[in-house]
Amino acid sequence: HNHLTFSFAPRGEKIPEVFDVSGQTITWKAVPNWEFYWSPVGFEGQSSAWWELTNENRKIGMRETTDFPILRVGIWGKAHVVSPELFIHLRVEPGTSKSWTRSYLFFNK
């Protein structure tokens, strides 16, 4: 049993049939043997974001935390693979720089 939780409540159109979205959390109704992709909204106005993927059966998980406003979110996968992606807007003029941070935490429950 896997679930994917965000720092925001994902919503939008064309939610993959395999997802059950409730508040900030997505669970899977079944193991999909087809590729899925969804680009939810709901993160607008946040100065940072995070997601956490947890496998309740194995009592393990991982979390990504960012320190930048999110441009777009993508969630793709197939079968036992899922990849949540938090996209940053970058505009860096010549001679300037920009920095940001992504932190990953792997844990046992």
Disulfide bonds with the S-S distance in Angstrom:
none
